[in-house]
Amino acid sequence: MTAIRLLLVDDDPLVRAGLTFMMGGADDIEIVGEGADGDEVEALVDRTRPDVVLMDIRMPTVDGLAATERLRGRKDAPQVVVLTTFHADEQVLRALRAGAAGFVLKDTPPAEIVEAVRRVAAGDPVLSPAVTRQLMEHAAGPGPDTRRTHARTRVAALNDREREVAVAVGRGAANAEIAAELFMSVATVKTHVSRILAKLDLNNRVQIALLTYDAGLLEDLEEDGH
């Protein structure tokens, strides 16, 4: 099996050393490079071709948010997991909106950080949509009307079945759960998720969850008694 190629970006050399040490025990992860600031990230990605970038949010010159936005705007961009010291942080939310696949706290147990890298490399987000919603409520408060209007306009591009799948993703349901609930195969669910991502120009399931939250679809579901 090909090892997951990992790039570490943090301005604290002790943090990078600690991450290198904890990742060193994982046979399926290879650290291909290190950076100390967001302004180094694009050049490092070009040189090392990582599958996943584990990136600090707060750095002196270019922070992890700006670096994530730049990376996720590129073709064949690596997945990004942001490192933070606060679980409810406006910058974390903005990184998720920019396309980060999730975040981990710096005091997360080493085994969980390793597992987060594995999950992201496999295409899975490293936080549930429920956690995403809690983050949004705590860090951002209620979304402004303009955000809701824009989100509803985007969601209108989906057909009824895709909308049902998007709402289920927003609730945190796994593909197998969605398949059972909507009476379709897991393969069909995956196809719908792929179409939703393509139609809405999104990067991952976390962004689907964010959009359903912004559009008020989960609130609509609660009001309907589901």
For each residue, the residues with C-beta under 8 A, 3 or more apart:
1: 28
2:
3: 27 28 29 30
4: 28 29 30 51 52 117 118 121
5: 30 32 48 49 50 51 52
6: 23 29 30 31 32 50 51 52 53 54 117
7: 31 32 33 34 35 41 44 45 48 50 52 53 54 78
8: 16 19 20 31 33 34 35 54
9: 34 35 36 37 38 40 41 44 53 54 55 56 59 64 67
10: 15 16 19 35 36 55 56 59 83
11: 36 37 56 58 59 60
12: 15 16 56
13: 16 17 36
14: 17 18
15: 10 12 18 19 56 83 106
16: 8 10 12 13 19 20 34 36
17: 13 14 20 21
18: 14 15 21 22
19: 8 10 15 16 22 23 54 113
20: 8 16 17 23 24 31 34
21: 17 18 24
22: 18 19 25 110 113 114
23: 6 19 20 26 29 31 114 117
24: 20 21 31
25: 22 114
26: 23 29 114
27: 3
28: 1 3 4 118
29: 3 4 6 23 26 114 117 118
30: 3 4 5 6
31: 6 7 8 20 23 24 34
32: 5 6 7 48 49 50
33: 7 8 44 47 48 50
34: 7 8 9 16 20 31
35: 7 8 9 10 38 40 41 44
36: 9 10 11 13 16 40 59
37: 9 11 40 59 60 61 62
38: 9 35 41 55 59 61 62 63 64 66 67
39: 61 62 67
40: 9 35 36 37 43 44
41: 7 9 35 38 44 45 53 55 62 67 70 71
42: 45 46 67 70 71 74
43: 40 46 47
44: 7 9 33 35 40 41 47 48 50
45: 7 41 42 48 49 50 53 71 74 78
46: 42 43 49
47: 33 43 44
48: 5 7 32 33 44 45
49: 5 32 45 46
50: 5 6 7 32 33 44 45 53 78
51: 4 5 6 78 79 121
52: 4 5 6 7 78 79 80 81 117 120 121
53: 6 7 9 41 45 50 71 78 79 80 81
54: 6 7 8 9 19 81 83 104 113 117
55: 9 10 38 41 64 67 68 80 81 82 83
56: 9 10 11 12 15 59 64 82 83 84
57: 63 64 65 82 83 84 89 91 92 95
58: 11 63 64 84 91
59: 9 10 11 36 37 38 56 62 63 64 67
60: 11 37
61: 37 38 39
62: 37 38 39 41 59 66 67
63: 38 57 58 59 66 67 91
64: 9 38 55 56 57 58 59 67 68 82 83 91 95
65: 57 68 69 82 91 94 95 98
66: 38 62 63 69 70
67: 9 38 39 41 42 55 59 62 63 64 70 71
68: 55 64 65 71 72 80 82 95 98 99 100
69: 65 66 72 73 98 99
70: 41 42 66 67 73 74
71: 41 42 45 53 67 68 74 77 78 80 99
72: 68 69 77 80 98 99 100 203
73: 69 70 77
74: 42 45 70 71 77
75:
76:
77: 71 72 73 74 80 99
78: 7 45 50 51 52 53 71
79: 51 52 53 101 120 121 204
80: 52 53 55 68 71 72 77 95 99 100 101
81: 52 53 54 55 100 101 102 103 104 116 117 120 126
82: 55 56 57 64 65 68 92 95 100 102 103 104
83: 10 15 54 55 56 57 64 103 104 105 106
84: 56 57 58 87 89 91 92 103 104 105 106
85: 105 106 107
86: 89 92 105
87: 84 92 103 105 135
88: 92 134 135 138 139
89: 57 84 86 92 93 135 139
90: 93 94 139 140
91: 57 58 63 64 65 84 94 95
92: 57 82 84 86 87 88 89 95 96 103 135 139
93: 89 90 96 97 135 136 139 140
94: 65 90 91 97 98
95: 57 64 65 68 80 82 91 92 98 100 103
96: 92 93 99 100 102 103 132 135 206 207 210
97: 93 94 207 210
98: 65 68 69 72 94 95
99: 68 69 71 72 77 80 96 203 204 207
100: 68 72 80 81 82 95 96 103 206
101: 79 80 81 120 124 125 126 203 204 206
102: 81 82 96 116 120 125 126 127 206
103: 81 82 83 84 87 92 95 96 100 126 127
104: 54 81 82 83 84 108 112 113 116 126
105: 83 84 85 86 87 108
106: 15 83 84 85
107: 85
108: 104 105 112 113 116
109: 112 113
110: 22 113 114
111: 114 115
112: 104 108 109 115 116
113: 19 22 54 104 108 109 110 116 117
114: 22 23 25 26 29 110 111 117 118
115: 111 112 118 119
116: 81 102 104 108 112 113 119 120 126
117: 4 6 23 29 52 54 81 113 114 120 121
118: 4 28 29 114 115 121 122
119: 115 116 122 124 125 126
120: 52 79 81 101 102 116 117 123 124 125 126
121: 4 51 52 79 117 118
122: 118 119
123: 120 204
124: 101 119 120 205
125: 101 102 119 120 128 204 205 206
126: 81 101 102 103 104 116 119 120
127: 102 103 131 132 206
128: 125 131 132 172
129: 132 133 169 170 171 172 205 206 209 212 213
130: 133 134 171 172
131: 127 128 134 135
132: 96 127 128 129 135 136 206 209 210 213
133: 129 130 136 137 209 213 218
134: 88 130 131 137 138
135: 87 88 89 92 93 96 131 132 138 139
136: 93 132 133 139 140 143 210 213
137: 133 134 140 141 142
138: 88 134 135
139: 88 89 90 92 93 135 136
140: 90 93 136 137 143
141: 137
142: 137
143: 136 140 147 148 151 213 214
144: 147 148
145: 148 149
146: 149 150
147: 143 144 150 151 214
148: 143 144 145 151 152 214 215 216
149: 145 146 152 153
150: 146 147 153 154 214
151: 143 147 148 154 155 211 214 215 216
152: 148 149 155 156 215 216
153: 149 150 156
154: 150 151 157 200 211 215
155: 151 152 158 163 166 200 211 212 215 217
156: 152 153
157: 154 199 200
158: 155 162 163 166 196 199 200
159: 162 163
160: 163 164
161: 164 165 182 192
162: 158 159 165 166 192 195 196 199
163: 155 158 159 160 166 167 217
164: 160 161 167 168 182
165: 161 162 168 169 178 182 189 192 193 196
166: 155 158 162 163 169 170 196 208 211 212 217
167: 163 164 170 171 212 217 218 221
168: 164 165 171 173 177 178 181 182
169: 129 165 166 172 173 178 193 196 205 208 209 212
170: 129 166 167 208 209 211 212 213 217 218
171: 129 130 167 168 218 221
172: 128 129 130 169 209
173: 168 169 177 178 181
174: 177 178
175: 178 179 186 189 190 193
176: 179 180 186
177: 168 173 174 180 181
178: 165 168 169 173 174 175 181 182 184 189
179: 175 176 182 183 184 185 186 188 189
180: 176 177 183
181: 168 173 177 178
182: 161 164 165 168 178 179 189
183: 179 180
184: 178 179 188 189 192
185: 179 188 189
186: 175 176 179 189 190
187: 190 191
188: 179 184 185 191 192
189: 165 175 178 179 182 184 185 186 192 193
190: 175 186 187 193 194
191: 187 188 194 195
192: 161 162 165 184 188 189 195 196
193: 165 169 175 189 190 196 197 205 208
194: 190 191 197 198
195: 162 191 192 198 199
196: 158 162 165 166 169 192 193 199 200 202 208
197: 193 194 200 201 202 203 204 207 208
198: 194 195 201
199: 157 158 162 195 196
200: 154 155 157 158 196 197 207 208 211
201: 197 198
202: 196 197 207 208 211
203: 72 99 101 197 207
204: 79 99 101 123 125 197 207 208
205: 124 125 129 169 193 208 209
206: 96 100 101 102 125 127 129 132 209 210
207: 96 97 99 197 200 202 203 204 210 211
208: 166 169 170 193 196 197 200 202 204 205 211 212
209: 129 132 133 169 170 172 205 206 212 213
210: 96 97 132 136 206 207 213 214
211: 151 154 155 166 170 200 202 207 208 214 215
212: 129 155 166 167 169 170 208 209 215 217 218
213: 129 132 133 136 143 170 209 210 216 217 218
214: 143 147 148 150 151 210 211
215: 148 151 152 154 155 211 212
216: 148 151 152 213 219 220
217: 155 163 166 167 170 212 213 220 221
218: 133 167 170 171 212 213 221 222
219: 216 222 223
220: 216 217 223 224
221: 167 171 217 218 224 226
222: 218 219 225 226
223: 219 220
224: 220 221
225: 222
226: 221 222
